[in-house]
Amino acid sequence: MQCDVLVVGAGPAGSALANQLARAGFDVVLTDRKAFPREKPCGEFLSPECTPYLAALDLQEPLAALGPRLVRGMSLHGHGVQALGRFRPVGAHGATAASGFGIRRTRFDQLLLDAAVCAGVRWLPRHDCLALQRDQRGRVVGAELRDAAGAPQAWRARWVVGADGVHSRVARALGVQRPTPWLDQFALVAHYADVAPRATAEVHLFPGGFFAATTVDASVFSVNLIVPRRTLRDRGSADWDQFVAGHFDRAPAFGQRLAGSRRTTPWRGIGPLAYTTRRQVFAGAALVGDACGYVDPLTGEGIYFALFGARALAEALGAALHDPARAPVALAAYARRRRREVGPRLWAAAALQRALRHPWLVRAFLQRAARWPALADLMVTLTGDAVHPRDLLRPSFWRCFRAATP
């Protein structure tokens, strides 16, 4: 059981990475502990910046065939105030798409996986990663897997990639994953029917948490409740429907949105939602996507991080596989590229989460954004990936932004 690259985790990062490496002619094995299609608790939103990465994978037309809902912006609610922000191409990102997409993760993940298999990737569903194999020098040379029947499998690989999400077993095995204690949040996720569709995502803020929701097809409304772990511990004897409904008095506009609707899927939870990693590249191994670290934002940036990281790592591993002597340089370049693109976004997401802990600050922002729509547009476009936090330091960006403001 040998391959060039063993990718652990078949979410967007793992499937996109495996696809690109297989297209480049490498022998790639993709494994996941789940069978597909599988349910995935998620905001089910693709930001505008995902579009060029999907186009590079030739997935725009197949994605359109799945019937995703266009998401043209985000409505922000809280403290009796509503502000509407639109995704707007500004600054250096003038060609950025003006809308994102709402789509069920079961469909989106299956689309990426099918494309990887069509590219020649060997697919191993329901295989757990138990441990990493190392040689005498400590280099990762493979992984111990366990198949669906419980039988162990030893895979040898020139490179092993951890793409297994925010609770990455590969990252833990490498000893680099660390939780972010101050951001100990969990998400409850479910689908509702009979909710009037809108062309915007929604965030309903209240002290101690928020609801985030998106229409993902003509009949499905994806609902997320994000709260600290201690709030879940204090729910007492309430069932999950009662627990969620108990927050509607804090977000009355959202309670009205769900009036007369019906829940169609069980409540699923995921968390904690914030981890960091001290390193992302190693001798014989690398991390990509949420396995590198994640801070839960408002607008589901995880898919963009996954697609960006998959492309950057595919280029680095391609160079390393063609010329093993260049592997340290190629993988270091991937780490720098990821740090430059994703690092400031994670910092901005963490700063936003800290700001949400101050109700007076949230209220002041929403009041100003309601009076000045351009401010709401900027916040939504920034958190939707179409503007990089670094752009805010450039006078040329602000000139472009003012020129584009109606």
N, C-alpha and C positions, 0 to 999 in steps of 0.2 A: 504494500500500500504506500505508494510514493507519488509525489506531485511537485510541481514547481512552487505553487503557493497554496496554502491551506487557509481559507477564510472562515473564521468562526463567527457566525451571525449572518442571517440572510435578510436583514432589514434593508432600507434604502442604501446605506453606506456599503454593506457587504455585497449586495447584489450588483450595485453600480460598479464597484471596484472589480469584482470577479468578471463582469461583462467586459470591461475595458482591457483587462489583462488577457482574457481569452481571445479577444479580437486581435491582440498583438501577437498571438501565436503561442502563448504559454499554457501549460497544463495546470488548470485551476480546479480545486475541489472546494465546494461551498457547503457548509454544514450549519444546521440550526437545531436547537433542542425541541423545537415545535414542528408540527406538520403544517403545510400551507394549503389553502388560505387559513390564516389564523387571525383572531381578534387581537387588536392592539390598542390599549387605552392611549388616546392621543387627541390633540386638538383638531386633527384631520384638516390642516390648512397648509397649503404650499404658497410661500411668499413669491412675489413677482420675480425675484432673482433666481428662482429655480428654473425658469423657462429656458435660458440658454443651455443649461446643463442637460435638460431633458432633450433638447433639440440635438445636442451632440451625440446622444445615445439613440437617435432616430425614434424617439418615443412621443413626439408631439401628436402625431395622428392617432396612434393607438390610445393615448391618453384622452384625446378628444372623443374617441369612440365610446369611452366609458361614461360620458355625460357629466363631467365635473361642473360644478357651479362656479361662475365667475365671482370673485370677491374683489370689489373695487375700492374698498377702504374699510374703515372700522368706526363703529359708533361707541363712544365712551360714555358711561353713565356712572353717577355717584353723587351722593349728597344732594339729590334733587336737581342735578345739573346734567345736561346732555351736550356732548360735543361730537361733531362728525368730522373725521379725517379721511382724506382720500390718498391713495397711492399716486404720487406724482413724480415723473422723471425730472430730476433737477441736477444741477451741477455736472460732475463728470459722468454721471450715469444717464445721459440723455436718451439712450436707446433702450433703457429698461422698460419692460412691459408695465402697462398701467394697471394691471390687475393680477391678483393671485387666484388660487383655486381652492375650493372646498371639495374634498373627495374622500370616500371611505378608505381607511388604511387597508382593509382587507383587499380591496380592488387594486389600490396603488402598489402595495407591496408585491402582490401576485404578478402585476404587470412587469415590474422590475425583475422579479425572479424568472419569469418565463423568458424575458429577453436575454438574461444571462445564460439560461439553459440552451436557447437557440444559438447563442454564440459559441457553444461548445463546453460550457462549464459542467463539471460533474456535480450532481446535486445529491446530498445526503440528509434527508429530513429525519427528525427525531433522533438526533445524535447529540448526546451530552459531551461537553468538553470537561474531562476529569482533571487533567494535568498537562503541563508542558514537558516535552523531552529536551534534554540538554546534553551537549557533549562534554568532554573532560575540561574544556576551557570555559564552560558556562554558556556557550552559544545555544540558542534555541534551534533545535533541528527537527521538531515535529511536535505531535500532541497525542495524548491518550484520549480516545473517544469511547463512548459506550453507546451501542446501537439500541433500537427500539426493543429488541428482545433481551437486552441486558448484557449482551456479549461485548467484551472489550475489543477495541481495535487500536492498533498502533500505527499511526501515520507518520511517515517521514516526509519532510518538506524543506525546500531551500529557504522558504520564508513562511512564517505563521502570522496571520493578521487577526487581531481582536477587533471585530465589528459587532460585538454582542451587547451593545447598548449601555445605558447609564449604570447598570449593575453588572458590569463586565466581569466575567470569570477570568478572562485572559488578563485584564488589568490587575485583578487581585492576585493572580498567580505570579505576575511580574513584580508585585509588591509596591506599586506606585499609586494606587488609588486612595484618595482621602475624601471623607465626607466634608461638607460645609455646614458646621453645626448650627450657625445662626439662621440658616435657610432650610430648616427641617420641615419641608412642606410635602403634602400628599395631594393627589388628584383623584377625584371620583368622576367616572366617565360613563355616559349612557346615551342612547339614541331615543329621540321622541318623534312621534308622528303628529300630524294635524297642527303644525305650527306654520304660520304664514311665512313663506320664504322671503329673504331680503338679499340685496346685492352687497351687503356689508357683513363683516364679522361683528361680533358684539363682545364688549367687556363691561361687566357690571361690578364696580368696585364697592367694597364696604369694609369697615374696620375689621382686620383680621383675615381677609381673604378676598376672593372675587370669583364670579362666574365668567367663563369664556365660552362662546357658542358660535357655531357656523352652520349654515345650511349646506349639506354635502351632496344631496341630490333632490329631486323634485318632492320627495316624500320623507326625507330624513333630516332631522335637526340634531346636530351633535352638541351635547351639553357637557361642560367640564366645571366642576366645583373644586377650587384649590384652596386648601386651608392648612394651618400648621398641624403637626402630628398631635399636639396636646388637645386640639379641638376634637379630633377623632376619638381620643381616649376618654373625653368627657361626655360622649354622647349618651351614656347610660343605657337604658333599655330600648331606646328608640330604634326602629328599623331604618334602613338606608333612605327610604322614601320620606319618612318622617324627619330624618336628620337633614336631608336636603331642603325639604319644605320649610323647616325651621329657620332657614336663612333668607326666605323670601321677604320677611319683614325688613331685613337690612338692604334688600335689593328689590323694592316693590315693582319697579318697571320690568324686571325679569320675571317676577311672579305673574304679572299680567300677560307676558309673552307666552307663558306655558299654560295659562288658564284654558281649560277645555282640551288640552293635548293628552296624549297617552304615551307612557314609556314602553318601548318595544324591545329593549335589550336589558339584560341585568346590569346592575351597577358593577363596574370594575374599578379597581384601585391600582395606583402605581405611586411609588415613592420610596425613599426620599428623592427629591427632584434636583439635587445639587451635589455634584462631586467634582473634584479636580484630580489631575494626575501630575506627578512630578516630572515625568518624561513620557514621550510618545514613541520613541524609536529605540531599538535595542539590537544587539547582535542576533540576527536571525528572526526578529519579530518587530511588529509595529502595531499601533492602535489607530483607529479611524472612527469618525462619527462621534456619537455620544460616549463611546468607550474612552475617548480622550478626556472627557470632562464636560459638564453641562450645568447651566443655570437656567431654570425655567423662566422664560420670558412671557410676554403677553400674547405673542403672535406666532408661536410655533416655529421658531427659527431652526429647530432641529433638522428638518428635511434639507434646508439649504446648507447647513453645516455638513450634513452627510454627503450631499452631492459634490460640494466643493472639495471636501477632504478626499473623496473617492478619486476624483480626477487628479488631484495633486499627488496622492500616494501611488496611483497607477503609473504616473510618469516617473516617479522616483524608483519604484520597484522594477519598472521596465529597464531603466538604466543599470540598476544593480544586478539584474539577472543577465543582461547582455555582457556586462563587464564587472565581475565580482570584486575586482580590485577597487572599483569606484563606489562600492556600496556605502561606505561610511559618509562619503561626500554627498551622494545622492539622497540618502535618508536624512542627513542633517539639513539639506536644502528643503525637504518636505516639512520638517519640524519648524524651520524658520518661516516658510511660506504660510503654514497654518497659524503660527503665532502672530504673524503680521495681519492676516485677514480675520481670523476668528477671535484672537485674544482681546482686541478692543471691543468687539461685540459682546463677548462674555462679561467684560468689565462693565459695559453699559447696561447689560441685563441685570447684573448684580446691583448696580447703582439704582436702577429703576425699582428693583425689589425692596431695597432699603427705603426709598422714597415712599413706597406704598405703605410703610409702617407708620407714616405720619399723616393722619387724616387732614390736618390743617393744610399740609402741602398739597395733597391730592385735591382738596376742595379749591384751593387757590388756582391750581393749574387748570382744572376743569372750567372754572368760571372764566378764566382768561381765554382758554381755547374756544369756549362757546362764543365769546365776543370777537375773537380773531381767528377765523377758520384756517388761515395760513399756518398758525402755530399747531393746530390739530393735524393738519396735513404733514407738517414736518415730523411730528412725533410718530405718526403712523407710518410714514415712509421710512423713517430711521429704524423703527422696530421691525419693519417688514423687509429689511435688508437692502433696499434700493439706495440707501445713502449709508456710507461708512462713517462711523464716529470720527475718523480722522479728517473727513471732509469739513467738519464743523470748524476746524482750525484754520481754514483757508479763506482769505478774503474773496477770492474768485468764486467760491461756492456761494457765498452770501449775495454777491452781485447777480449770479445766475438765479438764485432763489427769489430775490426781489423782482427780477425781470419776469419770472414765470408766475408770480403771484397775481391772480386776477384783481 
